[in-house]
Amino acid sequence: MITKRQKKVNAIKLLLLFALLLSPLLALSTDSYVHLRPQFLTNLQGSKKYLYTEVSLLIVDDTTTEKIVNTHLPLIRSSLVDLFSRQSLKNLSMKSGINGLQNEAVKLINKLLQEHGETVEVKRVLFTKFNIS
């Protein structure tokens, strides 16, 4: 008969084995952030309100991806300003509108990178500050 202590030891061994098997996969999936500075400030379409936001890009943690993103940063920033200025107050007043804007920004950036012959991609666009005034 297996005692409670033996069950605990077996469970710990199983967890350690599981962690050992997953460690190579976890090491491969590290991410990094590129913070776009300065912040964005743009008028909202059809409104006297403006959008102030700080943006960070989630990328694969390797120097090649970061270098490529930084090389194209002026184009990325300009495209994001255009995208943000096309937004309406009504759309951005809903959480789904903000999430949709993040998704649209990812697609836009990845399309720009691809059009310039780059094979890297941005995983997510994060709004670290988001204010409508």
LORO-270882 format. One record per residue: residue number from 1; chain; x, y, z of N, C-alpha, C in turn. Coordinates in nm, 3 decimals. Example, Ala and Ser with C-alpha at 12.3 -4.5 7.8 and 13.67 -1.06 7.14 Angstrom:
! LORO-270882
- i/ch/n_X/n_Y/n_Z/ca_X/ca_Y/ca_Z/c_X/c_Y/c_Z
- 1/A/1.319/-0.569/0.780/1.230/-0.450/0.780/1.320/-0.330/0.780 $
- 2/A/1.285/-0.225/0.708/1.367/-0.106/0.714/1.290/0.003/0.787 $
! end
This chain:
! LORO-270882
- i/ch/n_X/n_Y/n_Z/ca_X/ca_Y/ca_Z/c_X/c_Y/c_Z
- 1/A/0.085/-0.118/0.000/0.000/0.000/0.000/0.089/0.125/0.000 $
- 2/A/0.051/0.222/-0.081/0.129/0.346/-0.093/0.085/0.442/0.018 $
- 3/A/0.185/0.494/0.088/0.154/0.588/0.196/0.134/0.729/0.138 $
- 4/A/0.080/0.819/0.223/0.060/0.958/0.182/0.193/1.023/0.146 $
- 5/A/0.295/0.990/0.221/0.429/1.047/0.195/0.479/1.002/0.058 $
- 6/A/0.462/0.875/0.025/0.506/0.825/-0.105/0.426/0.891/-0.219 $
- 7/A/0.297/0.915/-0.196/0.216/0.983/-0.296/0.267/1.124/-0.321 $
- 8/A/0.304/1.194/-0.213/0.357/1.330/-0.226/0.490/1.329/-0.300 $
- 9/A/0.577/1.233/-0.266/0.706/1.222/-0.332/0.687/1.193/-0.481 $
- 10/A/0.595/1.102/-0.513/0.568/1.070/-0.653/0.511/1.191/-0.728 $
- 11/A/0.425/1.266/-0.663/0.368/1.386/-0.726/0.477/1.490/-0.752 $
- 12/A/0.568/1.508/-0.658/0.678/1.603/-0.676/0.769/1.558/-0.789 $
- 13/A/0.800/1.429/-0.795/0.883/1.375/-0.903/0.816/1.400/-1.039 $
- 14/A/0.686/1.378/-1.044/0.612/1.398/-1.168/0.616/1.546/-1.211 $
- 15/A/0.598/1.637/-1.116/0.603/1.779/-1.146/0.742/1.821/-1.194 $
- 16/A/0.847/1.769/-1.129/0.983/1.800/-1.171/1.012/1.748/-1.311 $
- 17/A/0.965/1.628/-1.341/0.983/1.571/-1.474/0.909/1.655/-1.578 $
- 18/A/0.788/1.696/-1.546/0.709/1.781/-1.636/0.780/1.913/-1.661 $
- 19/A/0.832/1.976/-1.555/0.905/2.103/-1.568/1.031/2.085/-1.653 $
- 20/A/1.099/1.975/-1.633/1.220/1.947/-1.709/1.190/1.930/-1.858 $
- 21/A/1.080/1.863/-1.888/1.042/1.843/-2.027/0.998/1.972/-2.095 $
- 22/A/0.935/2.062/-2.019/0.886/2.188/-2.075/0.992/2.298/-2.082 $
- 23/A/1.097/2.286/-2.006/1.195/2.396/-1.998/1.252/2.437/-2.134 $
- 24/A/1.284/2.345/-2.226/1.333/2.391/-2.357/1.228/2.471/-2.433 $
- 25/A/1.102/2.433/-2.421/0.996/2.506/-2.490/0.978/2.645/-2.431 $
- 26/A/0.987/2.656/-2.300/0.972/2.785/-2.235/1.087/2.877/-2.270 $
- 27/A/1.205/2.824/-2.283/1.322/2.906/-2.316/1.311/2.962/-2.458 $
- 28/A/1.242/2.892/-2.546/1.229/2.938/-2.683/1.124/3.047/-2.700 $
- 29/A/1.034/3.060/-2.605/0.921/3.150/-2.624/0.934/3.278/-2.541 $
- 30/A/1.053/3.331/-2.528/1.068/3.455/-2.453/1.029/3.572/-2.541 $
- 31/A/0.971/3.671/-2.479/0.925/3.789/-2.549/0.996/3.912/-2.496 $
- 32/A/0.988/4.017/-2.574/1.047/4.144/-2.537/0.951/4.255/-2.580 $
- 33/A/0.978/4.376/-2.534/0.893/4.489/-2.566/0.974/4.601/-2.630 $
- 34/A/0.913/4.666/-2.727/0.968/4.788/-2.784/0.869/4.898/-2.745 $
- 35/A/0.916/4.995/-2.669/0.832/5.105/-2.624/0.843/5.219/-2.723 $
- 36/A/0.730/5.262/-2.777/0.730/5.369/-2.875/0.722/5.502/-2.802 $
- 37/A/0.831/5.578/-2.812/0.839/5.708/-2.746/0.871/5.813/-2.850 $
- 38/A/0.813/5.930/-2.846/0.721/5.980/-2.744/0.581/5.920/-2.763 $
- 39/A/0.493/5.955/-2.673/0.356/5.907/-2.675/0.283/5.964/-2.797 $
- 40/A/0.166/5.909/-2.823/0.085/5.954/-2.935/-0.024/6.049/-2.884 $
- 41/A/-0.046/6.156/-2.959/-0.152/6.251/-2.929/-0.215/6.287/-3.062 $
- 42/A/-0.344/6.255/-3.080/-0.410/6.280/-3.208/-0.557/6.314/-3.186 $
- 43/A/-0.610/6.393/-3.277/-0.753/6.426/-3.273/-0.833/6.303/-3.314 $
- 44/A/-0.953/6.292/-3.257/-1.043/6.185/-3.297/-1.134/6.236/-3.407 $
- 45/A/-1.167/6.149/-3.500/-1.247/6.186/-3.616/-1.387/6.232/-3.572 $
- 46/A/-1.431/6.346/-3.626/-1.565/6.395/-3.601/-1.588/6.442/-3.459 $
- 47/A/-1.482/6.481/-3.389/-1.495/6.519/-3.249/-1.391/6.626/-3.215 $
- 48/A/-1.419/6.700/-3.109/-1.320/6.794/-3.057/-1.231/6.727/-2.953 $
- 49/A/-1.251/6.600/-2.933/-1.173/6.523/-2.836/-1.044/6.474/-2.901 $
- 50/A/-0.948/6.440/-2.815/-0.825/6.384/-2.867/-0.787/6.258/-2.789 $
- 51/A/-0.706/6.177/-2.852/-0.658/6.052/-2.795/-0.512/6.069/-2.756 $
- 52/A/-0.482/6.036/-2.632/-0.344/6.033/-2.583/-0.317/5.888/-2.544 $
- 53/A/-0.214/5.829/-2.601/-0.183/5.690/-2.569/-0.033/5.663/-2.574 $
- 54/A/0.010/5.573/-2.487/0.146/5.518/-2.492/0.134/5.377/-2.549 $
- 55/A/0.225/5.343/-2.637/0.218/5.217/-2.708/0.347/5.139/-2.689 $
- 56/A/0.332/5.009/-2.665/0.446/4.917/-2.662/0.414/4.801/-2.756 $
- 57/A/0.518/4.750/-2.820/0.503/4.637/-2.912/0.562/4.512/-2.848 $
- 58/A/0.487/4.405/-2.848/0.535/4.275/-2.799/0.597/4.201/-2.916 $
- 59/A/0.726/4.168/-2.902/0.799/4.099/-3.009/0.873/3.979/-2.951 $
- 60/A/0.922/3.894/-3.039/1.010/3.784/-2.998/1.140/3.846/-2.948 $
- 61/A/1.193/3.792/-2.840/1.313/3.849/-2.778/1.438/3.804/-2.854 $
- 62/A/1.468/3.875/-2.961/1.595/3.855/-3.030/1.639/3.989/-3.089 $
- 63/A/1.766/4.005/-3.102/1.819/4.135/-3.146/1.781/4.167/-3.289 $
- 64/A/1.764/4.067/-3.373/1.727/4.091/-3.512/1.589/4.155/-3.522 $
- 65/A/1.493/4.098/-3.451/1.357/4.152/-3.455/1.354/4.295/-3.403 $
- 66/A/1.419/4.318/-3.290/1.420/4.452/-3.232/1.488/4.552/-3.326 $
- 67/A/1.597/4.512/-3.388/1.669/4.600/-3.480/1.582/4.635/-3.601 $
- 68/A/1.514/4.536/-3.655/1.427/4.559/-3.772/1.312/4.652/-3.736 $
- 69/A/1.248/4.628/-3.622/1.138/4.714/-3.578/1.189/4.857/-3.559 $
- 70/A/1.303/4.873/-3.494/1.358/5.007/-3.472/1.397/5.076/-3.603 $
- 71/A/1.444/4.999/-3.701/1.478/5.056/-3.831/1.355/5.117/-3.898 $
- 72/A/1.242/5.052/-3.884/1.118/5.097/-3.950/1.029/5.180/-3.857 $
- 73/A/1.080/5.222/-3.744/1.000/5.294/-3.646/0.936/5.422/-3.700 $
- 74/A/1.005/5.504/-3.779/0.936/5.623/-3.832/0.812/5.587/-3.915 $
- 75/A/0.824/5.485/-3.998/0.710/5.441/-4.080/0.599/5.383/-3.991 $
- 76/A/0.637/5.305/-3.892/0.539/5.247/-3.799/0.466/5.358/-3.725 $
- 77/A/0.539/5.454/-3.670/0.477/5.564/-3.596/0.382/5.645/-3.684 $
- 78/A/0.427/5.678/-3.804/0.343/5.756/-3.896/0.214/5.682/-3.929 $
- 79/A/0.225/5.553/-3.954/0.107/5.472/-3.986/0.012/5.462/-3.868 $
- 80/A/0.068/5.452/-3.747/-0.016/5.447/-3.628/-0.088/5.580/-3.605 $
- 81/A/-0.020/5.692/-3.629/-0.085/5.823/-3.617/-0.204/5.830/-3.713 $
- 82/A/-0.184/5.787/-3.836/-0.294/5.785/-3.934/-0.409/5.697/-3.886 $
- 83/A/-0.375/5.578/-3.836/-0.477/5.486/-3.787/-0.552/5.545/-3.668 $
- 84/A/-0.480/5.600/-3.573/-0.544/5.656/-3.453/-0.633/5.774/-3.488 $
- 85/A/-0.591/5.857/-3.582/-0.669/5.977/-3.617/-0.797/5.942/-3.694 $
- 86/A/-0.807/5.822/-3.746/-0.930/5.778/-3.816/-1.034/5.721/-3.719 $
- 87/A/-1.001/5.714/-3.591/-1.092/5.654/-3.494/-1.195/5.756/-3.447 $
- 88/A/-1.313/5.705/-3.409/-1.419/5.792/-3.358/-1.431/5.774/-3.206 $
- 89/A/-1.482/5.878/-3.143/-1.504/5.874/-2.999/-1.601/5.761/-2.964 $
- 90/A/-1.703/5.744/-3.044/-1.803/5.639/-3.019/-1.739/5.501/-3.018 $
- 91/A/-1.654/5.475/-3.115/-1.588/5.345/-3.125/-1.494/5.320/-3.007 $
- 92/A/-1.418/5.421/-2.970/-1.319/5.403/-2.863/-1.378/5.411/-2.723 $
- 93/A/-1.507/5.442/-2.714/-1.573/5.446/-2.584/-1.610/5.306/-2.536 $
- 94/A/-1.596/5.208/-2.623/-1.626/5.069/-2.588/-1.497/4.989/-2.583 $
- 95/A/-1.491/4.894/-2.491/-1.373/4.808/-2.478/-1.347/4.732/-2.608 $
- 96/A/-1.453/4.689/-2.673/-1.436/4.616/-2.799/-1.372/4.704/-2.906 $
- 97/A/-1.399/4.834/-2.901/-1.337/4.927/-2.996/-1.188/4.941/-2.972 $
- 98/A/-1.150/4.945/-2.846/-1.007/4.956/-2.811/-0.935/4.828/-2.850 $
- 99/A/-0.995/4.714/-2.818/-0.934/4.585/-2.856/-0.923/4.573/-3.008 $
- 100/A/-1.025/4.618/-3.078/-1.023/4.615/-3.224/-0.912/4.703/-3.280 $
- 101/A/-0.890/4.819/-3.216/-0.783/4.909/-3.258/-0.647/4.843/-3.237 $
- 102/A/-0.629/4.774/-3.127/-0.503/4.703/-3.103/-0.480/4.597/-3.211 $
- 103/A/-0.583/4.521/-3.241/-0.570/4.416/-3.343/-0.541/4.476/-3.481 $
- 104/A/-0.608/4.586/-3.512/-0.586/4.653/-3.641/-0.443/4.707/-3.649 $
- 105/A/-0.391/4.758/-3.537/-0.254/4.810/-3.534/-0.153/4.698/-3.558 $
- 106/A/-0.175/4.581/-3.500/-0.084/4.467/-3.521/-0.082/4.430/-3.669 $
- 107/A/-0.199/4.420/-3.729/-0.207/4.384/-3.871/-0.138/4.488/-3.958 $
- 108/A/-0.160/4.615/-3.925/-0.099/4.724/-4.001/0.054/4.719/-3.994 $
- 109/A/0.107/4.703/-3.873/0.253/4.699/-3.856/0.313/4.579/-3.927 $
- 110/A/0.252/4.462/-3.911/0.306/4.342/-3.976/0.298/4.353/-4.129 $
- 111/A/0.194/4.416/-4.179/0.183/4.437/-4.324/0.295/4.530/-4.372 $
- 112/A/0.320/4.637/-4.297/0.428/4.730/-4.333/0.563/4.659/-4.335 $
- 113/A/0.589/4.580/-4.233/0.716/4.507/-4.226/0.730/4.411/-4.344 $
- 114/A/0.621/4.341/-4.374/0.623/4.246/-4.485/0.644/4.318/-4.619 $
- 115/A/0.579/4.434/-4.637/0.595/4.510/-4.761/0.738/4.558/-4.781 $
- 116/A/0.813/4.569/-4.672/0.952/4.611/-4.680/1.049/4.492/-4.675 $
- 117/A/0.995/4.373/-4.702/1.079/4.255/-4.716/1.126/4.193/-4.585 $
- 118/A/1.063/4.232/-4.476/1.104/4.178/-4.345/1.022/4.054/-4.312 $
- 119/A/1.087/3.958/-4.246/1.019/3.832/-4.212/0.980/3.826/-4.065 $
- 120/A/1.010/3.930/-3.987/0.973/3.931/-3.846/0.831/3.984/-3.831 $
- 121/A/0.773/3.960/-3.714/0.640/4.016/-3.691/0.623/4.059/-3.547 $
- 122/A/0.533/4.153/-3.530/0.494/4.201/-3.398/0.380/4.112/-3.349 $
- 123/A/0.390/4.065/-3.225/0.288/3.975/-3.171/0.164/4.050/-3.124 $
- 124/A/0.187/4.162/-3.054/0.075/4.240/-2.999/0.112/4.387/-2.992 $
- 125/A/0.011/4.470/-2.997/0.025/4.612/-2.968/-0.044/4.634/-2.834 $
- 126/A/0.029/4.693/-2.742/-0.024/4.717/-2.608/-0.037/4.866/-2.582 $
- 127/A/-0.151/4.907/-2.529/-0.170/5.045/-2.487/-0.137/5.051/-2.338 $
- 128/A/-0.025/5.109/-2.304/0.014/5.116/-2.163/-0.047/5.237/-2.093 $
- 129/A/-0.092/5.334/-2.172/-0.176/5.444/-2.125/-0.274/5.473/-2.236 $
- 130/A/-0.398/5.505/-2.198/-0.501/5.531/-2.298/-0.598/5.630/-2.238 $
- 131/A/-0.599/5.752/-2.293/-0.683/5.856/-2.236/-0.748/5.936/-2.349 $
- 132/A/-0.878/5.958/-2.335/-0.951/6.042/-2.429/-0.994/6.167/-2.354 $
- 133/A/-0.954/6.283/-2.404/-0.989/6.410/-2.338/-1.049/6.507/-2.436 $
! end
